[in-house]
Amino acid sequence: MLQHVKNHLWRELWPAMLDGAEARQFWHVVTKQTMAMFDGGGGGMLAAAALVEKKATRAARQAKKSEAEVAAAGLQARKETLGMLRAATAKPCTKEHLYQVGKLSRN
């Protein structure tokens, strides 16, 4: 989708805005920031999942659970969060696959 915006939509909205080296520099920054929100470009999803995992482990410790239960709670929270974030940014067929393999609930 980002490539489509770069090649078509941008030129329609602002035909004379950027060209050549300026355009490449601009789109490098935009692409880097956009990809940073997802797994491959900077770990935005991973950072969100790590935060949820940290909160889940803290809650499990406060509930006076064993270290094994604390670790399991954190791992489960991380797994569910990554599944939801990936599904939110996935194509419909990928979402259906995540439902089928049990990585995402339909709720």
Secondary structure as a PSIPRED ss2 file (coil, helix, strand):
# PSIPRED VFORMAT (PSIPRED V4.0)

   1 M C   1.000  0.000  0.000
   2 L H   0.000  1.000  0.000
   3 Q H   0.000  1.000  0.000
   4 H H   0.000  1.000  0.000
   5 V H   0.000  1.000  0.000
   6 K H   0.000  1.000  0.000
   7 N H   0.000  1.000  0.000
   8 H H   0.000  1.000  0.000
   9 L H   0.000  1.000  0.000
  10 W H   0.000  1.000  0.000
  11 R H   0.000  1.000  0.000
  12 E H   0.000  1.000  0.000
  13 L H   0.000  1.000  0.000
  14 W C   1.000  0.000  0.000
  15 P C   1.000  0.000  0.000
  16 A C   1.000  0.000  0.000
  17 M C   1.000  0.000  0.000
  18 L C   1.000  0.000  0.000
  19 D C   1.000  0.000  0.000
  20 G C   1.000  0.000  0.000
  21 A H   0.000  1.000  0.000
  22 E H   0.000  1.000  0.000
  23 A H   0.000  1.000  0.000
  24 R H   0.000  1.000  0.000
  25 Q H   0.000  1.000  0.000
  26 F H   0.000  1.000  0.000
  27 W H   0.000  1.000  0.000
  28 H H   0.000  1.000  0.000
  29 V H   0.000  1.000  0.000
  30 V H   0.000  1.000  0.000
  31 T H   0.000  1.000  0.000
  32 K H   0.000  1.000  0.000
  33 Q H   0.000  1.000  0.000
  34 T H   0.000  1.000  0.000
  35 M H   0.000  1.000  0.000
  36 A C   1.000  0.000  0.000
  37 M C   1.000  0.000  0.000
  38 F C   1.000  0.000  0.000
  39 D H   0.000  1.000  0.000
  40 G H   0.000  1.000  0.000
  41 G H   0.000  1.000  0.000
  42 G H   0.000  1.000  0.000
  43 G C   1.000  0.000  0.000
  44 G H   0.000  1.000  0.000
  45 M H   0.000  1.000  0.000
  46 L H   0.000  1.000  0.000
  47 A H   0.000  1.000  0.000
  48 A H   0.000  1.000  0.000
  49 A H   0.000  1.000  0.000
  50 A H   0.000  1.000  0.000
  51 L H   0.000  1.000  0.000
  52 V H   0.000  1.000  0.000
  53 E H   0.000  1.000  0.000
  54 K H   0.000  1.000  0.000
  55 K H   0.000  1.000  0.000
  56 A H   0.000  1.000  0.000
  57 T H   0.000  1.000  0.000
  58 R H   0.000  1.000  0.000
  59 A H   0.000  1.000  0.000
  60 A H   0.000  1.000  0.000
  61 R H   0.000  1.000  0.000
  62 Q H   0.000  1.000  0.000
  63 A C   1.000  0.000  0.000
  64 K C   1.000  0.000  0.000
  65 K C   1.000  0.000  0.000
  66 S C   1.000  0.000  0.000
  67 E H   0.000  1.000  0.000
  68 A H   0.000  1.000  0.000
  69 E H   0.000  1.000  0.000
  70 V H   0.000  1.000  0.000
  71 A H   0.000  1.000  0.000
  72 A H   0.000  1.000  0.000
  73 A H   0.000  1.000  0.000
  74 G H   0.000  1.000  0.000
  75 L H   0.000  1.000  0.000
  76 Q H   0.000  1.000  0.000
  77 A H   0.000  1.000  0.000
  78 R H   0.000  1.000  0.000
  79 K H   0.000  1.000  0.000
  80 E H   0.000  1.000  0.000
  81 T H   0.000  1.000  0.000
  82 L H   0.000  1.000  0.000
  83 G H   0.000  1.000  0.000
  84 M H   0.000  1.000  0.000
  85 L H   0.000  1.000  0.000
  86 R H   0.000  1.000  0.000
  87 A H   0.000  1.000  0.000
  88 A H   0.000  1.000  0.000
  89 T C   1.000  0.000  0.000
  90 A C   1.000  0.000  0.000
  91 K C   1.000  0.000  0.000
  92 P H   0.000  1.000  0.000
  93 C H   0.000  1.000  0.000
  94 T H   0.000  1.000  0.000
  95 K H   0.000  1.000  0.000
  96 E H   0.000  1.000  0.000
  97 H H   0.000  1.000  0.000
  98 L H   0.000  1.000  0.000
  99 Y H   0.000  1.000  0.000
 100 Q H   0.000  1.000  0.000
 101 V C   1.000  0.000  0.000
 102 G C   1.000  0.000  0.000
 103 K C   1.000  0.000  0.000
 104 L C   1.000  0.000  0.000
 105 S C   1.000  0.000  0.000
 106 R C   1.000  0.000  0.000
 107 N C   1.000  0.000  0.000
